[in-house]
Amino acid sequence: FTTGLREGMESIVFLIGVISDFKDPSYVSSLPIPIIVALVLSRICGCIFFQGTKKMRVEHFMRFCSVLLLFIAAGFFSSSMHKWQELDVVGTWSPARERPWLNQEVFDASECCSDKTNRFFVLMRALLGYQDQPTPFELFAYLFYWLAAVAVGFVMVRRAKMAIAARLEFLRKAAAETTADEEDTKIQA
């Protein structure tokens, strides 16, 4: 229930933010209907989600979400590098003919896969940082992000395995000492 309520409240805050941008105050009078609909729909979606995932293993869901978040973060990182380029931090951006090689486009997929007109690729740009005209700098940034993410993940997994192995060794020693103490107690009795 609380998750549905929280999602509904987030929808209300979003709607108030959108409505406050309009100059005409008549929009405010229509605010209660979307608020009620948002609360009802969020409750229904929450119930469907929780009922549908009761038998799903949480570890699979968490792995999927972790990988999805890694892709989203990689897109944010690449997009942020694009913004640095537009601000002329990484060489000249405008005019295009004066750009250094790092800011030249690698390929142009805007005819079939435009991130400005094709709705699917607009969504991919928003979620995953897709670019229809990437530059070497953006591609290097994307590659660097994945190299760093894999390296950090490898180190974290290795540390976790070492910690688990140390804990298992400690428990084995403790169990062996307990068994030895019990045998000593039986011998003395």
Salt bridges, closest charged atoms under 4 A:
GLU7 OE2 - ARG6 NH2 2.69
GLU10 OE2 - ARG6 NE 3.61
GLU59 OE2 - ARG57 NH2 3.09
GLU86 OE2 - HIS82 NE2 2.72
GLU86 OE1 - LYS83 NZ 3.77
ASP115 OD1 - LYS116 NZ 2.97
ASP115 OD2 - ARG125 NH1 2.31
GLU138 OE2 - HIS82 ND1 2.33
